[in-house]
Amino acid sequence: MITPDQRERLRGWFAGRLPDDLFVRLVEVTVDREEITVIGEIPQPRLPDAASTAERESAVQGRVQEFRQRTREERIDVAREAEHRFGKKVSWGVECGGERVMFTQVAAPVMTRLRQPERQVLDTLVAGGVARSRSDALAWCVRLVRRHTDDWLSELRDSLEHVERVRGQGPDAEPADEPGDGNRT
């Protein structure tokens, strides 16, 4: 698991390394074992107040496409540095006009063993046309659980961070210099 300190250092590195004019603001930097995801806010297109919903959606799509093409080389340079430094792939996304658009994402394979009742759930989703394969059905189930348990998962992540802090204070932790432990002559 990534510690809060590691997460803060990673976010700080990106905040310092990204060109100041790349994003309006850095929205989010997330990390797991395989991937670092960087999401920044880009300016909304200027439209008349009377613009329709369809016009606004198309303008946002156009702005996102323009940004993606214009900044590709800059983002590739930063990603290469980060991949070398942190040993993980970098994925990019933007927020514009209330929409979040991901440019790239790692699709990491995950191996699991399921008993027949679980396999039957997946097979039912495939047979019902909800998913094309067991793999797609399993991904669908994970997205469904994530959507309905965000609070529970957030609390669990917070608990894991607390466990990491406590472990860091255990007997194997580096002792802190105590007052008066300087060079004695």
C-alpha positions in Angstrom: 0.0 0.0 0.0 1.1 3.5 -0.7 1.6 5.6 2.5 0.2 9.1 2.8 3.7 10.5 2.9 4.6 8.7 -0.4 1.4 10.0 -1.9 2.1 13.6 -0.8 5.7 13.4 -2.2 4.4 12.1 -5.5 1.8 14.8 -5.8 4.5 17.4 -4.8 6.8 16.1 -7.5 4.1 16.4 -10.2 3.1 19.9 -8.9 6.7 21.0 -9.2 7.5 19.3 -12.4 4.5 20.1 -14.5 4.7 23.3 -16.5 2.8 26.1 -14.8 0.7 26.8 -17.8 -0.3 23.1 -18.4 -3.4 23.0 -16.2 -5.5 25.7 -14.5 -4.9 23.5 -11.4 -3.7 20.0 -10.6 -6.9 18.2 -9.5 -5.7 14.8 -8.5 -2.7 12.5 -8.5 -3.5 8.9 -7.5 -1.3 5.9 -7.4 -1.5 2.1 -7.1 1.0 -0.7 -7.7 0.9 -0.3 -11.5 0.0 3.3 -12.3 0.1 6.9 -11.5 -2.9 8.9 -12.7 -2.6 12.7 -13.1 -5.8 14.7 -13.6 -5.7 18.5 -14.2 -8.4 21.1 -14.8 -8.3 22.9 -18.2 -10.2 26.1 -19.0 -13.8 25.8 -20.2 -14.6 27.1 -23.7 -16.2 30.5 -23.8 -19.8 30.3 -25.0 -22.7 32.6 -25.0 -25.1 32.3 -22.0 -27.8 31.1 -24.4 -25.7 28.1 -25.7 -27.6 24.8 -25.7 -26.6 21.7 -23.7 -25.5 20.0 -27.0 -23.4 23.0 -27.9 -21.7 23.1 -24.5 -21.0 19.3 -24.6 -19.5 19.6 -28.0 -17.4 22.6 -27.0 -16.0 20.7 -24.0 -15.2 17.7 -26.2 -13.4 20.0 -28.7 -11.5 21.7 -25.9 -10.4 18.4 -24.5 -9.2 17.1 -27.9 -7.3 20.3 -28.6 -5.6 20.2 -25.2 -4.7 16.5 -25.7 -3.1 17.1 -29.1 -1.3 20.4 -28.1 0.2 19.0 -24.9 1.1 15.5 -26.0 4.9 16.0 -26.2 5.0 17.9 -22.8 3.0 15.1 -21.1 5.1 12.4 -22.7 8.3 14.1 -21.4 6.9 14.3 -17.8 5.6 10.8 -18.0 9.0 9.4 -19.0 10.7 11.1 -16.1 8.1 9.9 -13.7 8.1 6.4 -15.0 11.9 6.3 -14.6 11.8 7.8 -11.1 8.8 5.9 -9.7 8.7 2.7 -11.8 5.1 3.1 -12.7 3.2 4.0 -15.9 1.6 7.5 -16.0 -1.9 8.0 -17.2 -3.5 11.4 -17.9 -6.9 12.9 -17.7 -8.6 16.3 -17.5 -11.6 18.0 -16.0 -13.3 20.6 -18.1 -16.8 22.1 -17.7 -17.7 19.6 -15.0 -16.7 16.6 -17.2 -13.8 14.2 -16.4 -12.1 12.7 -19.5 -9.3 10.1 -19.2 -6.8 10.0 -22.1 -5.0 6.8 -21.1 -5.3 4.2 -18.4 -3.5 1.0 -17.6 -5.8 -2.1 -17.8 -3.9 -4.4 -15.4 -4.8 -8.1 -15.5 -5.9 -9.5 -12.1 -5.9 -13.2 -11.5 -8.6 -14.7 -9.2 -10.0 -18.0 -8.3 -13.8 -18.2 -8.1 -16.0 -21.0 -6.9 -19.0 -22.1 -8.9 -21.6 -19.7 -7.4 -19.4 -16.8 -8.2 -18.7 -18.1 -11.7 -22.5 -18.5 -12.2 -22.9 -14.8 -11.4 -20.4 -13.9 -14.1 -21.9 -16.3 -16.6 -25.4 -14.8 -16.0 -24.1 -11.4 -16.7 -22.5 -12.6 -20.0 -25.6 -14.5 -21.0 -27.7 -11.4 -20.3 -25.6 -9.3 -22.5 -24.3 -7.1 -19.6 -20.8 -8.2 -20.3 -18.9 -9.8 -23.2 -16.8 -12.1 -21.1 -16.2 -13.3 -17.6 -13.4 -10.7 -17.4 -15.8 -7.9 -18.4 -18.4 -9.2 -16.0 -15.9 -9.2 -13.1 -14.9 -5.6 -14.0 -18.5 -4.6 -14.1 -19.1 -6.1 -10.6 -16.1 -4.2 -9.2 -17.3 -0.9 -10.7 -20.8 -1.6 -9.2 -19.3 -2.3 -5.7 -17.1 0.8 -6.0 -20.0 3.0 -6.8 -22.1 1.7 -3.9 -19.4 1.5 -1.2 -17.3 4.7 -1.7 -17.8 5.7 2.0 -16.9 2.2 3.3 -13.8 2.0 1.0 -12.7 5.5 2.1 -13.0 4.5 5.7 -11.1 1.3 5.1 -8.3 3.2 3.3 -8.1 5.6 6.2 -7.8 2.6 8.6 -5.0 1.1 6.5 -3.1 4.5 6.6 -3.4 4.5 10.4 -2.0 0.9 10.5 1.0 2.1 8.4 1.7 5.0 10.7 1.6 2.7 13.8 3.9 0.2 12.1 6.3 3.0 11.3 6.5 3.8 15.0 7.2 0.1 15.9 10.5 -1.3 17.3 12.0 -1.6 13.8 11.5 2.1 13.1 14.5 4.5 12.9 15.0 6.0 16.4 14.5 9.8 16.4 17.3 12.0 17.8 16.3 12.9 21.3 17.3 16.2 22.9 20.7 16.0 24.5 21.9 13.1 22.3 24.3 15.4 20.5 28.1 14.9 20.5 29.2 14.5 24.1 32.8 15.3 24.9 
